[in-house]
Amino acid sequence: MISDCVIEVKNLHKKIGKLSIISDVSLKILKGERIAIIGANGSGKTTLIELICGITKPTSGKISINSDAIRIKRIGLQFQEGYWPAGVTPKAIIKYYVGKRANSEEIKKLIDIFGIKAFYNKHLNNLSGGEKQRFNAMLAIINDPEILILDELITGLDLKIQVKLINFFKEFLNDKHKTLLMISHIPEEVENLCDRFILLENGKVINDLKVKDIVSEYGSLRIFMEKYYWQSGE
């Protein structure tokens, strides 16, 4: 793996029984790149991310992640539901993540930006889906990761919060030259946060395109997607 390549996937396959979920996927993500994986429900997006993160194992193929990022725990993950026990609170989880920094101005600012204060002491099983989503997004960046992996960052959130999170992550990525891999089906989110997008269909990569090229030719990513990949009314 070349030095600038932080994530590399080669000939990846994932099967459940005879059903192929991911089929011969290969991709490279260079340091500082921001890539979205786009596809319909059931296209294999979340499975691909889980394979890259090591949450599930591939049937065959190879996944390489920059060893320095792994060694110093500089990978930030955000999944819509998260993987924490239902009976713990955001306060306890933040303390687990950052220790004595939990009461620092830096962490207080993040709690304010992501709107965590309103449910800071509630058990996770009492939080709404949107609250869990915002909390998991905050956890992804709380330790200033080099590689950021996001799963449907703003899906299902109200418009005001969507705009706030997009603006925050855009500034975060620009200021610190982070590497981003994200799942999204919202074209405006991809336009604002990503420079490449990969189209996944039935577990296969069918296109790997630059956002700026598509926007330059079609005016917006949404117009391109509606013209070539989305059925009328979707």
C-alpha positions as CSV (number, residue, x, y, z in Angstrom):
1,M,0.0,0.0,0.0
2,I,1.5,3.3,-1.0
3,S,2.3,5.8,1.7
4,D,-0.5,8.3,0.9
5,C,-3.1,5.5,0.8
6,V,-4.9,5.3,4.1
7,I,-7.6,2.7,3.2
8,E,-7.2,0.1,0.4
9,V,-9.8,-2.6,-0.4
10,K,-8.9,-5.3,-2.9
11,N,-11.3,-7.8,-4.5
12,L,-13.6,-7.8,-1.5
13,H,-16.5,-10.3,-1.3
14,K,-19.1,-10.9,1.4
15,K,-21.6,-13.7,1.2
16,I,-24.3,-14.9,3.5
17,G,-25.1,-18.4,2.5
18,K,-25.4,-18.3,-1.3
19,L,-26.4,-14.6,-1.3
20,S,-23.7,-12.2,-2.4
21,I,-23.8,-8.9,-0.4
22,I,-20.5,-7.4,-1.6
23,S,-19.0,-8.6,-4.9
24,D,-15.4,-8.0,-6.0
25,V,-15.1,-4.4,-4.6
26,S,-11.8,-2.6,-4.9
27,L,-11.0,1.0,-4.0
28,K,-8.3,3.2,-2.7
29,I,-8.7,6.2,-0.4
30,L,-5.8,8.7,-0.2
31,K,-4.9,10.8,2.8
32,G,-7.2,13.9,2.8
33,E,-9.7,12.5,0.3
34,R,-13.4,12.7,1.1
35,I,-15.4,9.9,-0.4
36,A,-19.1,9.1,-0.3
37,I,-20.7,5.7,-1.0
38,I,-24.1,6.1,-2.6
39,G,-26.6,3.4,-3.5
40,A,-30.2,2.3,-3.0
41,N,-31.3,0.5,0.1
42,G,-29.9,-3.0,0.0
43,S,-27.0,-2.1,-2.3
44,G,-24.4,-3.1,0.3
45,K,-23.3,0.3,1.6
46,T,-23.5,-0.4,5.3
47,T,-22.0,-3.9,4.9
48,L,-19.0,-2.4,3.0
49,I,-18.4,0.1,5.8
50,E,-18.7,-2.6,8.4
51,L,-16.2,-4.7,6.5
52,I,-13.7,-1.9,6.3
53,C,-14.2,-1.1,10.1
54,G,-13.7,-4.8,11.0
55,I,-17.2,-5.1,12.5
56,T,-17.9,-8.1,10.2
57,K,-15.5,-10.3,8.3
58,P,-15.3,-10.7,4.5
59,T,-15.7,-14.0,2.7
60,S,-12.6,-13.2,0.7
61,G,-10.5,-10.2,-0.3
62,K,-8.2,-7.8,1.5
63,I,-8.6,-4.6,3.5
64,S,-5.7,-2.4,4.5
65,I,-5.9,0.6,6.8
66,N,-3.0,2.9,7.6
67,S,-1.2,1.3,10.6
68,D,-0.3,4.6,12.2
69,A,-4.0,5.6,12.3
70,I,-4.9,2.2,14.0
71,R,-2.0,2.3,16.5
72,I,-2.8,5.7,17.9
73,K,-6.6,5.2,17.6
74,R,-7.1,8.0,15.1
75,I,-10.2,6.5,13.4
76,G,-13.6,8.0,14.2
77,L,-16.7,6.0,13.6
78,Q,-20.3,7.1,13.5
79,F,-23.2,4.6,13.0
80,Q,-26.8,5.6,13.2
81,E,-27.6,3.4,16.2
82,G,-24.1,2.9,17.7
83,Y,-22.9,-0.1,19.7
84,W,-23.3,1.0,23.3
85,P,-25.4,-0.8,26.0
86,A,-28.8,0.7,26.3
87,G,-28.5,1.5,30.0
88,V,-25.6,3.9,29.9
89,T,-25.7,7.7,29.5
90,P,-24.0,10.1,27.1
91,K,-22.2,11.6,30.2
92,A,-20.7,8.2,31.1
93,I,-19.7,7.4,27.5
94,I,-18.0,10.8,27.0
95,K,-16.1,10.3,30.3
96,Y,-15.0,6.9,29.0
97,Y,-13.8,8.4,25.7
98,V,-11.9,11.5,27.0
99,G,-11.3,11.0,30.7
100,K,-10.4,14.2,32.5
101,R,-11.1,16.2,29.3
102,A,-14.8,15.6,29.9
103,N,-15.2,18.9,31.7
104,S,-12.9,20.9,29.3
105,E,-14.1,23.9,27.3
106,E,-13.4,21.9,24.1
107,I,-15.8,19.1,25.1
108,K,-18.4,21.5,26.4
109,K,-18.4,23.3,23.0
110,L,-19.0,20.0,21.2
111,I,-21.8,19.1,23.5
112,D,-23.4,22.5,22.7
113,I,-22.8,22.2,18.9
114,F,-24.4,18.8,18.7
115,G,-27.2,19.6,21.1
116,I,-26.3,16.9,23.6
117,K,-27.0,18.8,26.8
118,A,-30.8,18.1,26.7
119,F,-30.2,14.4,27.1
120,Y,-26.7,14.3,28.7
121,N,-27.9,12.3,31.7
122,K,-30.5,10.1,30.0
123,H,-30.1,6.4,29.3
124,L,-29.5,5.6,25.6
125,N,-32.6,3.5,25.5
126,N,-34.6,6.6,26.3
127,L,-33.2,8.7,23.4
128,S,-34.9,9.3,20.1
129,G,-33.2,8.1,16.9
130,G,-32.2,11.6,16.0
131,E,-30.6,12.2,19.5
132,K,-28.6,8.9,19.2
133,Q,-27.5,10.0,15.7
134,R,-26.2,13.4,16.9
135,F,-24.5,11.8,19.9
136,N,-22.8,9.2,17.8
137,A,-21.7,11.9,15.3
138,M,-20.1,13.9,18.1
139,L,-18.3,10.8,19.4
140,A,-16.8,10.2,16.0
141,I,-14.8,13.4,16.2
142,I,-14.3,13.8,19.9
143,N,-10.7,12.5,19.8
144,D,-9.7,14.4,16.7
145,P,-9.4,11.4,14.3
146,E,-7.3,11.3,11.2
147,I,-9.8,9.1,9.4
148,L,-13.6,9.7,9.8
149,I,-16.2,7.1,8.8
150,L,-19.8,8.3,8.9
151,D,-23.0,6.4,8.2
152,E,-26.0,8.5,7.1
153,L,-24.8,11.6,9.1
154,I,-28.0,13.7,8.6
155,T,-30.6,11.3,7.4
156,G,-33.9,11.7,9.4
157,L,-32.8,14.9,11.2
158,D,-34.7,18.1,10.9
159,L,-33.5,20.7,8.3
160,K,-32.0,23.1,10.8
161,I,-29.9,20.4,12.4
162,Q,-28.9,19.0,9.0
163,V,-27.5,22.4,8.0
164,K,-25.7,22.9,11.3
165,L,-24.0,19.5,11.1
166,I,-23.0,19.9,7.5
167,N,-21.5,23.3,8.2
168,F,-19.6,21.9,11.2
169,F,-18.2,18.9,9.5
170,K,-17.3,21.0,6.4
171,E,-15.2,23.3,8.6
172,F,-13.8,20.4,10.6
173,L,-12.6,18.6,7.4
174,N,-11.3,21.8,5.7
175,D,-9.3,23.0,8.7
176,K,-7.7,19.7,9.6
177,H,-7.2,18.0,6.3
178,K,-9.0,14.8,7.4
179,T,-9.8,11.7,5.4
180,L,-13.6,11.0,5.1
181,L,-15.5,7.9,4.1
182,M,-19.2,8.2,4.4
183,I,-22.5,6.6,3.4
184,S,-25.1,9.0,2.1
185,H,-28.2,9.2,-0.2
186,I,-28.5,13.0,0.2
187,P,-26.8,14.7,-2.8
188,E,-26.5,18.0,-1.1
189,E,-24.6,16.4,1.8
190,V,-22.2,14.8,-0.7
191,E,-21.7,18.0,-2.6
192,N,-20.7,19.9,0.6
193,L,-18.5,17.2,2.2
194,C,-17.0,15.0,-0.5
195,D,-14.8,15.2,-3.5
196,R,-15.5,11.7,-4.8
197,F,-18.5,9.4,-4.8
198,I,-18.8,5.7,-5.4
199,L,-22.0,4.3,-6.7
200,L,-22.8,0.8,-5.4
201,E,-25.4,-1.4,-6.9
202,N,-26.2,-5.0,-5.8
203,G,-22.9,-5.1,-3.9
204,K,-20.8,-3.9,-6.9
205,V,-19.1,-0.6,-7.7
206,I,-20.7,0.7,-10.9
207,N,-19.0,4.1,-10.9
208,D,-16.4,6.2,-9.2
209,L,-16.7,9.9,-10.0
210,K,-15.5,13.3,-8.9
211,V,-18.1,15.5,-7.4
212,K,-16.8,18.7,-9.0
213,D,-16.9,17.2,-12.5
214,I,-20.5,16.1,-12.1
215,V,-21.6,19.5,-10.6
216,S,-19.8,21.3,-13.4
217,E,-21.5,19.3,-16.1
218,Y,-25.0,18.9,-14.7
219,G,-25.4,21.8,-12.2
220,S,-25.9,19.6,-9.2
221,L,-25.4,16.0,-8.0
222,R,-29.1,15.7,-7.5
223,I,-29.9,16.4,-11.2
224,F,-27.3,13.8,-12.2
225,M,-28.6,11.2,-9.9
226,E,-32.2,11.8,-10.9
227,K,-31.3,11.6,-14.6
228,Y,-29.3,8.4,-14.5
229,Y,-29.8,6.4,-11.3
230,W,-33.1,7.3,-9.6
231,Q,-36.5,6.3,-10.8
232,S,-39.1,9.1,-11.2
233,G,-40.8,9.7,-7.9
234,E,-38.1,8.2,-5.6
